Amino acid sequence: MKNVVIVSIGADKKSRDVLTKALYGISRDFQSSVIAPLKAALVEAMRQAVEDTLNDTELRSPTGMLHRVLRSGVSATGTRTIDNLRAVIRAPGWVSLHEYGGTIRPVNSKALALPLPAALRPDGTPKRRGPNSWRSLGTRVFRSKKTGRSYIVYTRGRGKQAETVYLYVLVEEAHFKPKLGLRRHVNQVMPAILNAWAGILYDAITGVDLFAEAGKARPSNYRAKVLAGRVSRASFKKVPFRRLR
């Protein structure tokens, strides 16, 4: 299944204006050198959000698939400037369904087959690949007058010992509630992102060689204040990030 963007986060316009103002007057090449640690800070924070989500979510992944796809899906985009710097978490579409909720309907069949306990192992994983893999047992579709639903069943045993085993229930659609909680944990790590960016930008600006940069770009009054000690590292922490909803 193709990966899709589950969460994408970056500084909003107001935040970018403040951050860009802090770097104004510094050459583009120097700004590019700052992007790498900023991206690294974003990735580290997103990985922490993923771990917090996996520890806190109601969802269970006996095979570990959810853990693998989320941990491997963290990345950061953007190269030359802060304007397009974003953290992205990609995963298969079914992860998005658990994060945002939704409804699925059959595409190439008349109904969805949802596995029942008889078709699952104790850990909740399927015993077989799907309804077709049970055909050797003589499965059939059975409509219950009691529930009004249709099931895929087979008969186990013979004579008086025979019993009907319910493998799948057939439904026209299935509804999913948002249970993953990834966006909530991403919002919670935003202060850590701001703290990391504050240190990186403050150190970059105060450590730049004024004479080396003077011939490359026009210095800014804001940067001069930083170098004069009139803008503290803490001031960078006022830059807001747009919360995910």
MIBA-205993 format. One line per 10 residues: number of its first residue (from 0); for each residue x, y, z of C-alpha. Coordinates in pm, 1 decimal, decimal comma, padded with zeros to 6 digits. Layout:
residues N
NUM> X Y Z  ...
END
This chain:
residues 245
0> 00000,0 00000,0 00000,0  00128,7 00345,0 -00094,8  00247,6 00567,5 00188,4  00059,1 00890,9 00254,0  00135,5 01192,3 00472,7  -00013,8 01132,8 00818,1  00125,9 01446,0 00986,8  00307,1 01746,5 00840,3  00421,3 02028,9 01065,0  00623,1 02345,9 01027,2
10> 00631,3 02703,2 01148,2  00334,2 02913,2 01033,3  00377,6 03242,9 00845,6  00416,1 03454,0 01159,0  00677,3 03215,6 01295,2  00867,9 03206,1 00966,8  00875,1 03586,0 00953,6  01033,1 03604,0 01299,7  01287,0 03330,9 01225,0  01375,8 03475,4 00885,3
20> 01419,8 03817,9 01044,6  01671,4 03671,2 01284,7  01880,4 03538,5 00996,1  01841,8 03842,9 00772,5  02179,4 03982,6 00672,5  02347,3 03644,4 00683,7  02442,2 03490,6 00350,7  02222,7 03218,9 00199,5  02513,9 02974,1 00216,2  02541,8 03028,6 00590,1
30> 02166,1 02988,8 00631,4  02188,4 02658,5 00444,7  02440,9 02534,6 00698,6  02190,0 02605,7 00977,7  01910,3 02410,6 00806,9  02072,6 02072,0 00873,8  02068,0 02099,1 01256,9  01718,1 02250,5 01245,3  01598,0 01952,1 01042,5  01773,2 01713,7 01280,3
40> 01592,3 01875,7 01573,6  01259,1 01835,6 01393,4  01322,8 01468,9 01319,4  01431,1 01397,4 01677,2  01115,2 01561,1 01813,9  00890,7 01373,3 01570,2  01052,7 01043,2 01665,8  00981,7 01120,5 02029,0  00620,3 01195,8 01937,1  00597,6 00860,6 01759,1
50> 00735,3 00674,4 02060,5  00495,1 00855,7 02294,2  00207,6 00768,8 02061,6  00297,5 00400,1 02045,4  00321,8 00382,4 02425,2  -00010,5 00560,1 02478,1  -00240,3 00452,2 02194,2  -00540,3 00224,3 02238,1  -00444,6 00038,9 01921,6  -00258,9 -00288,2 01948,8
60> -00019,7 -00420,1 01686,8  00074,0 -00780,9 01771,3  00292,2 -00810,8 01460,7  00471,2 -00480,3 01529,2  00370,4 -00343,6 01187,7  00236,5 -00016,6 01330,2  00562,3 00042,8 01518,9  00775,4 -00024,0 01211,1  00585,7 00194,4 00964,7  00564,8 00493,2 01201,2
70> 00928,5 00479,9 01310,4  01051,3 00451,6 00952,8  00815,6 00720,8 00823,7  00969,6 01020,8 01001,5  01156,5 01271,1 00784,9  01213,9 01642,5 00734,8  01188,3 01839,8 00411,2  01340,0 02171,8 00308,5  01688,5 02269,2 00202,4  01794,4 02630,9 00156,9
80> 01566,6 02838,4 00380,9  01344,3 02809,8 00687,8  01036,1 02896,8 00483,6  00985,3 02544,1 00350,1  01126,1 02349,8 00645,1  00875,7 02086,7 00761,9  00864,5 01761,0 00952,2  00662,7 01483,5 00788,4  00541,4 01145,1 00907,1  00439,6 00909,0 00626,2
90> 00272,8 00570,3 00660,0  00032,3 00341,6 00470,3  -00324,8 00463,1 00427,5  -00462,0 00235,6 00699,8  -00259,6 00431,2 00957,7  -00430,7 00752,2 00845,2  -00764,7 00577,2 00895,5  -00678,0 00506,5 01259,3  -00550,7 00862,5 01314,1  -00836,9 01056,3 01156,2
100> -01115,3 00798,5 01154,5  -01332,5 00722,3 00852,3  -01542,2 00471,2 00667,5  -01426,6 00199,7 00428,2  -01642,1 00029,1 00167,5  -01576,7 -00266,5 -00064,7  -01423,9 -00188,2 -00403,5  -01408,4 -00516,4 -00593,1  -01669,3 -00711,7 -00398,2  -02019,9 -00671,8 -00262,2
110> -01921,8 -00676,6 00105,0  -01634,9 -00647,8 00349,8  -01540,1 -00961,3 00542,4  -01450,3 -00880,7 00902,4  -01277,1 -01168,3 01085,7  -01442,8 -01317,7 01392,5  -01259,7 -01485,4 01684,0  -01256,9 -01827,1 01510,5  -01049,8 -01678,2 01227,7  -00799,7 -01510,9 01461,3
120> -00512,9 -01628,8 01676,8  -00506,6 -01544,1 02048,5  -00287,5 -01239,5 01975,7  -00546,7 -01101,9 01732,2  -00362,2 -01177,6 01408,5  -00544,4 -01366,5 01126,6  -00494,2 -01740,4 01106,8  -00514,3 -01724,5 00727,5  -00485,8 -01459,5 00457,3  -00858,3 -01411,5 00398,8
130> -01192,8 -01577,8 00328,6  -01070,1 -01752,8 00012,3  -00798,0 -01933,2 00208,1  -01067,5 -02120,6 00405,0  -01241,2 -02268,6 00101,5  -01078,8 -02609,4 00148,3  -01295,3 -02651,7 00460,5  -01612,7 -02609,5 00257,3  -01702,2 -02255,4 00359,8  -02036,8 -02104,7 00263,6
140> -02233,8 -01786,3 00315,6  -02497,1 -01815,1 00585,9  -02761,2 -01551,8 00662,0  -02877,6 -01548,4 01021,4  -03246,4 -01478,5 01080,7  -03162,8 -01383,7 01438,3  -02913,1 -01108,5 01360,1  -03011,2 -01035,2 01001,5  -02646,1 -01047,8 00898,9  -02456,1 -01271,9 00660,0
150> -02155,4 -01476,6 00768,3  -01889,5 -01694,5 00611,8  -01906,3 -02024,9 00798,2  -01808,1 -02389,5 00771,9  -01927,6 -02704,5 00942,4  -01684,7 -02880,1 01177,1  -01747,7 -03243,9 01267,1  -02022,6 -03482,3 01161,0  -02356,1 -03603,7 01283,1  -02453,4 -03495,9 01632,9
160> -02102,9 -03358,5 01684,4  -02133,1 -03119,0 01392,0  -02111,8 -02746,7 01469,9  -02116,2 -02429,6 01265,3  -01801,1 -02221,4 01291,9  -01840,3 -01848,0 01217,3  -01530,1 -01710,1 01046,3  -01631,0 -01371,9 00904,5  -01922,2 -01132,7 00921,1  -02009,9 -00958,9 00594,4
170> -02086,4 -00586,0 00608,0  -02146,9 -00313,9 00349,6  -01913,5 -00070,3 00524,8  -01696,1 -00039,2 00832,8  -01656,0 00270,0 01050,3  -01331,7 00353,4 01230,4  -01292,5 00594,0 01519,9  -00969,7 00795,4 01551,4  -00768,5 00603,4 01811,0  -00402,7 00653,1 01723,1
180> -00349,4 00998,7 01877,9  -00038,6 01093,9 01680,8  -00136,9 01460,9 01632,9  -00189,3 01507,1 02006,2  00162,4 01387,7 02083,0  00311,9 01595,8 01801,3  00153,0 01903,9 01959,7  00305,8 01806,7 02293,8  00662,3 01802,6 02156,7  00635,2 02150,8 02004,1
190> 00800,3 02317,5 02307,5  01096,5 02082,8 02262,5  01123,0 02188,3 01897,0  01119,1 02556,0 01991,0  01382,3 02507,7 02260,9  01609,6 02324,2 02019,1  01562,0 02582,3 01744,4  01622,0 02866,2 01989,9  01960,3 02726,8 02084,8  02060,8 02646,8 01726,4
200> 01967,6 02989,3 01586,5  02106,3 03184,9 01879,0  02440,0 03002,9 01859,7  02450,3 03043,4 01482,0  02387,3 03417,7 01492,7  02624,2 03496,6 01779,3  02895,4 03278,1 01631,0  02895,3 03421,5 01279,0  03198,6 03623,2 01160,4  03067,9 03976,6 01096,4
210> 03354,3 04073,7 00866,4  03331,6 03754,9 00661,1  02957,5 03799,8 00615,1  02963,6 04175,9 00554,4  03049,1 04143,0 00187,3  02785,6 03876,0 00120,8  02466,9 04033,5 00253,5  02343,2 04347,9 00424,9  02341,9 04307,0 00806,7  02012,7 04352,1 00990,6
220> 01936,6 04566,6 01296,3  01776,6 04264,5 01462,1  02095,3 04060,7 01426,1  02299,4 04352,0 01555,0  02085,1 04355,9 01868,1  02146,6 03983,6 01913,4  02520,5 04031,1 01881,6  02505,0 04322,1 02127,1  02332,7 04101,3 02380,2  02002,7 04293,9 02366,9
230> 01807,6 03991,9 02233,5  01835,8 03684,6 02450,0  01814,8 03316,2 02360,2  01483,5 03302,3 02545,7  01325,9 03548,7 02301,1  01339,8 03289,5 02026,3  01104,5 03068,0 02228,8  00820,7 03309,9 02166,7  00794,2 03183,6 01809,4  00467,0 02984,6 01786,6
240> 00391,7 02671,6 01584,8  00047,8 02609,2 01442,5  -00122,3 02333,4 01643,1  -00251,3 02031,4 01456,8  -00622,6 01959,3 01462,4
END
